[in-house]
Amino acid sequence: MNNYTPQILEYQVIDGVKTKVRESCSNLGDALYLNDSLRLHASGREINLHNIHSDDLWEQPIICPGIPNKAWQSKNRILLTTNTEHFHAWGYLGPAIIIDMDAGKIIRQIKGSEGKPLSNGMFIIGLEGYGIFKSWLYNQDGEKVQKWNSYGHYVVDTSDNIRVIEQDRSIPTQSHVVKLHMDGSIEKGAKLTTYNASEPILMPNNDIIFENSGILRIVDSDVKEITRYQLLDIDHDRAWLFTSNIKLIGKNHLLVNIFERSHGNSSPITYKTHQWLLKLK
C-alpha cells in the first residue's frame, strides 16, 4: 500500500473515558511479554524469566535498580526500563538496564526512557528533558557505539533502519520524522504540526502511520509524507490538551482514539474521547 485513501466507517464521541497507561508491570502484578514463549515476571524489584509453562529460567531473580516498566528483546539480550517509587527531578524515571538472558545478569546500567530493539543484541534508547534530546545505540556487550541529537517514538524495521517521530516538547515544535544513520548523521523528513504524536504503526511495506494533533499522517521509508488526512481541527495553542493512540485491525482497518482533556480548574479532570474506525484503501 503506498497511496492511502482513508475512509471513515464510524465516528463517535465518548465523554469521560480515557485509556489507562500502564505505569509499571509490578504495580499491577503483571508480566512483560518478550515474545510468544518468554516473559519477565516481576515481584517488586525482582524479575525472573519464565517460559510458557511459568518455569523459572534463571537460577535466581535479578534485583532491578527500579520498578520494571517496559522491556524489549534482541537476540539473547533484554533492554528494561524502570520507574522509581517516588517523584524526583526526572519524574518517575528510573535507570534502564541491559540483561544477558543466558546468564540471567545485568551487564550494563544506562539512562533512558524509551527504546527499541535492533538485531544482534543491539538497542536504541533515548532521553529528553533538561537540555537533553538524545538517542544512543548500544551493542550486545552493552557498549555505546553511536549517538544522535534526536529523540521520540522509535520505529525500527527488519533491516535495522531507524526512524524517529521526534518529541521535543517545544511550542512551536521543531520536531520532524527523521532517519538515523549509523554514521551518526540525521536525515530530516516530514515536519510535525506539533510535538503531540501517537505511537506509530509500522506497516508491512515499511510505511509508518501516526496521529499528529488531529491529523492522520503516513510517512514512507524515505521519511517523506505520502498521506495527510485531517480528522479533528485542533488549535495549536490547545494541542497540549490532546493525546492519542491508534491500532491496526486486520490488514487495512485503523482505530484512532483522540483524548481531549478538560480545560480549566474543574476537578476531577475529565476526558472526551473522539474515536474513528477507518478503512485504508
C-alpha positions as CSV (number, residue, x, y, z in Angstrom):
1,M,0.0,0.0,0.0
2,N,1.5,3.3,-1.0
3,N,-1.2,5.8,-1.9
4,Y,-3.6,5.5,1.0
5,T,-7.1,7.0,0.9
6,P,-8.6,6.8,4.4
7,Q,-12.3,6.3,4.5
8,I,-14.3,6.9,7.7
9,L,-16.6,4.0,8.6
10,E,-17.6,5.1,12.1
11,Y,-17.1,8.1,14.3
12,Q,-18.3,8.6,17.9
13,V,-17.6,10.9,20.9
14,I,-17.5,9.3,24.3
15,D,-17.5,11.6,27.4
16,G,-15.4,10.9,30.5
17,V,-13.3,8.0,29.0
18,K,-9.6,7.6,28.6
19,T,-7.5,4.5,28.1
20,K,-5.2,4.0,31.1
21,V,-1.5,3.8,30.5
22,R,0.4,1.1,32.5
23,E,3.0,2.8,34.7
24,S,4.8,-0.4,35.6
25,C,4.2,-4.1,35.4
26,S,4.8,-4.8,39.1
27,N,2.3,-2.2,40.2
28,L,-0.4,-4.4,38.7
29,G,1.2,-7.8,39.4
30,D,1.6,-8.2,35.7
31,A,4.2,-9.5,33.3
32,L,6.3,-8.1,30.5
33,Y,6.0,-10.3,27.4
34,L,9.1,-10.6,25.3
35,N,7.6,-12.9,22.7
36,D,5.0,-15.7,22.5
37,S,7.0,-18.0,24.7
38,L,9.0,-15.8,27.1
39,R,8.0,-13.3,29.7
40,L,9.5,-11.4,32.6
41,H,7.6,-11.8,35.8
42,A,8.1,-9.1,38.4
43,S,7.6,-9.1,42.1
44,G,8.6,-5.6,43.4
45,R,12.1,-5.0,42.1
46,E,12.8,-8.7,41.4
47,I,12.3,-10.2,37.9
48,N,12.7,-13.7,36.6
49,L,12.4,-15.1,33.1
50,H,9.6,-17.5,32.5
51,N,8.6,-19.8,29.7
52,I,5.0,-20.6,28.6
53,H,4.8,-23.2,31.4
54,S,5.7,-20.5,34.0
55,D,9.0,-22.2,34.8
56,D,11.8,-20.0,36.2
57,L,14.6,-19.9,33.6
58,W,17.2,-18.2,35.8
59,E,18.7,-19.7,38.9
60,Q,17.8,-16.7,40.9
61,P,15.9,-13.5,40.2
62,I,17.6,-10.3,39.1
63,I,17.2,-7.4,41.5
64,C,16.4,-4.3,39.4
65,P,17.6,-0.8,40.3
66,G,13.9,0.4,39.9
67,I,10.4,-0.9,39.3
68,P,10.2,-2.8,36.0
69,N,8.4,-0.8,33.4
70,K,8.9,-1.8,29.7
71,A,11.1,-4.5,28.1
72,W,12.4,-5.4,24.7
73,Q,14.4,-8.4,23.5
74,S,17.1,-8.6,20.8
75,K,18.8,-12.0,20.4
76,N,19.9,-13.0,23.9
77,R,19.7,-9.5,25.4
78,I,16.9,-7.6,27.1
79,L,16.6,-3.9,27.5
80,L,14.4,-3.0,30.5
81,T,13.4,0.5,31.6
82,T,12.3,1.1,35.2
83,N,10.3,3.6,37.3
84,T,11.2,4.9,40.7
85,E,8.8,4.7,43.7
86,H,9.0,8.4,44.4
87,F,8.7,11.5,42.3
88,H,12.0,13.4,41.6
89,A,13.5,15.9,39.1
90,W,13.0,13.4,36.2
91,G,9.5,12.4,37.3
92,Y,9.4,8.7,38.0
93,L,12.2,7.8,35.5
94,G,14.4,5.0,36.9
95,P,17.6,3.5,35.5
96,A,17.5,1.3,32.4
97,I,19.4,-2.0,32.3
98,I,20.7,-4.4,29.6
99,I,20.4,-8.0,30.7
100,D,22.2,-11.1,29.5
101,M,19.3,-13.6,29.1
102,D,21.6,-16.7,29.1
103,A,23.4,-15.8,32.3
104,G,20.5,-14.0,34.0
105,K,22.5,-11.0,35.0
106,I,22.7,-7.2,34.3
107,I,25.6,-6.3,32.1
108,R,25.0,-2.5,31.9
109,Q,23.0,0.1,33.7
110,I,22.2,3.1,31.5
111,K,19.9,6.1,31.4
112,G,16.9,6.4,29.0
113,S,13.1,6.5,28.9
114,E,12.2,5.0,25.5
115,G,13.8,2.2,23.5
116,K,13.5,-0.3,20.7
117,P,15.4,-3.4,19.7
118,L,17.6,-3.8,16.6
119,S,19.1,-7.1,15.5
120,N,22.1,-9.0,17.0
121,G,21.5,-7.9,20.6
122,M,21.6,-4.1,19.9
123,F,19.2,-1.5,21.2
124,I,18.4,2.2,20.7
125,I,17.4,4.1,23.8
126,G,16.7,7.8,24.2
127,L,16.1,10.6,26.7
128,E,14.5,14.1,26.5
129,G,14.4,16.9,29.1
130,Y,16.6,19.4,30.9
131,G,18.6,20.3,27.8
132,I,18.9,16.6,26.7
133,F,17.4,15.5,23.4
134,K,19.5,12.4,22.5
135,S,19.4,8.8,21.4
136,W,22.2,6.2,21.9
137,L,22.9,2.8,20.3
138,Y,24.2,0.0,22.4
139,N,25.7,-3.2,21.2
140,Q,25.5,-6.8,22.6
141,D,28.3,-6.1,25.0
142,G,26.5,-3.1,26.5
143,E,28.9,-0.7,24.8
144,K,27.7,2.7,23.5
145,V,28.5,2.7,19.8
146,Q,26.7,5.7,18.4
147,K,24.6,8.7,19.4
148,W,22.3,11.2,17.8
149,N,20.7,14.5,18.8
150,S,17.2,13.2,18.3
151,Y,14.6,11.6,20.5
152,G,11.0,10.4,20.2
153,H,8.9,7.5,19.1
154,Y,11.3,5.0,17.5
155,V,10.5,2.8,14.5
156,V,13.0,0.0,13.6
157,D,12.3,-2.1,10.5
158,T,13.7,-5.6,9.7
159,S,16.8,-4.1,8.1
160,D,17.6,-2.1,11.2
161,N,16.7,1.2,9.6
162,I,15.8,3.6,12.4
163,R,13.1,6.3,12.1
164,V,12.0,8.7,14.8
165,I,8.9,10.7,15.3
166,E,10.6,13.4,17.3
167,Q,9.1,14.7,20.6
168,D,10.8,18.0,21.5
169,R,8.1,19.3,23.9
170,S,8.6,22.8,22.4
171,I,6.0,25.3,21.2
172,P,6.3,25.8,18.3
173,T,7.8,22.5,17.7
174,Q,10.9,21.8,15.7
175,S,10.2,18.1,15.5
176,H,10.4,16.1,12.3
177,V,10.1,12.5,11.2
178,V,13.8,11.7,10.8
179,K,16.0,8.8,9.8
180,L,19.0,8.0,12.0
181,H,22.0,6.8,10.0
182,M,24.7,4.5,11.5
183,D,27.4,7.2,10.9
184,G,25.7,9.5,13.4
185,S,24.0,11.7,10.8
186,I,20.3,12.6,10.8
187,E,18.1,12.8,7.7
188,K,15.1,15.1,8.3
189,G,11.8,14.3,6.7
190,A,8.2,15.5,7.2
191,K,7.8,18.3,9.8
192,L,5.3,17.7,12.6
193,T,2.4,20.1,13.2
194,T,3.0,20.0,17.0
195,Y,5.1,17.6,19.1
196,N,1.9,15.7,20.1
197,A,2.0,12.5,18.2
198,S,0.8,8.9,18.8
199,E,2.9,5.9,18.9
200,P,3.3,4.8,15.3
201,I,2.3,1.7,13.5
202,L,4.9,0.0,11.1
203,M,3.2,-1.4,8.0
204,P,4.4,-4.4,6.1
205,N,5.8,-2.2,3.3
206,N,7.7,-0.1,6.0
207,D,5.4,2.9,5.8
208,I,4.6,4.3,9.3
209,I,1.2,5.6,10.4
210,F,0.6,8.0,13.3
211,E,-1.7,10.7,14.5
212,N,-0.4,14.3,15.0
213,S,-2.7,16.8,16.6
214,G,-5.8,15.7,14.8
215,I,-4.1,14.7,11.6
216,L,-3.6,11.1,10.4
217,R,-0.2,11.0,8.8
218,I,1.6,8.3,6.8
219,V,5.3,8.5,6.1
220,D,7.3,6.2,3.9
221,S,10.8,4.7,4.4
222,D,12.4,7.8,3.0
223,V,10.7,9.9,5.7
224,K,8.5,11.6,3.1
225,E,4.8,12.2,3.8
226,I,2.6,10.3,1.4
227,T,-0.8,10.8,3.1
228,R,-2.2,13.6,5.3
229,Y,-5.8,13.3,6.5
230,Q,-7.4,15.7,9.0
231,L,-9.7,14.0,11.5
232,L,-10.1,16.8,14.1
233,D,-9.4,20.5,14.0
234,I,-7.1,21.2,16.9
235,D,-5.9,24.7,17.7
236,H,-2.1,24.6,18.1
237,D,-2.3,26.6,21.4
238,R,-4.6,23.9,22.8
239,A,-2.7,20.9,21.5
240,W,-1.3,20.0,24.9
241,L,-4.8,19.0,26.0
242,F,-4.9,16.2,23.4
243,T,-3.3,12.7,23.4
244,S,-4.0,9.8,21.1
245,N,-3.4,6.2,20.2
246,I,-4.0,4.2,17.1
247,K,-4.5,0.4,16.5
248,L,-4.3,-1.6,13.2
249,I,-7.2,-4.0,12.9
250,G,-6.6,-6.7,10.3
251,K,-4.7,-5.5,7.2
252,N,-6.4,-2.2,6.4
253,H,-8.6,-1.0,9.2
254,L,-7.5,1.5,11.7
255,L,-8.9,2.5,15.1
256,V,-8.0,6.1,16.1
257,N,-8.6,7.5,19.6
258,I,-8.0,11.2,20.3
259,F,-8.5,12.1,24.0
260,E,-9.5,15.7,24.8
261,R,-8.7,16.7,28.3
262,S,-11.0,19.2,30.1
263,H,-9.5,22.7,30.4
264,G,-9.8,24.9,33.4
265,N,-9.8,24.4,37.2
266,S,-12.6,21.8,37.2
267,S,-11.9,18.7,39.3
268,P,-11.7,15.8,38.7
269,I,-10.2,16.1,35.2
270,T,-12.4,14.5,32.6
271,Y,-11.7,13.4,29.0
272,K,-13.7,13.4,25.9
273,T,-12.8,10.6,23.5
274,H,-13.1,11.1,19.8
275,Q,-13.0,7.7,18.1
276,W,-12.8,6.8,14.4
277,L,-12.8,3.5,12.6
278,L,-11.1,4.0,9.3
279,K,-10.5,1.9,6.2
280,L,-7.2,2.4,4.4
281,K,-7.8,1.9,0.7
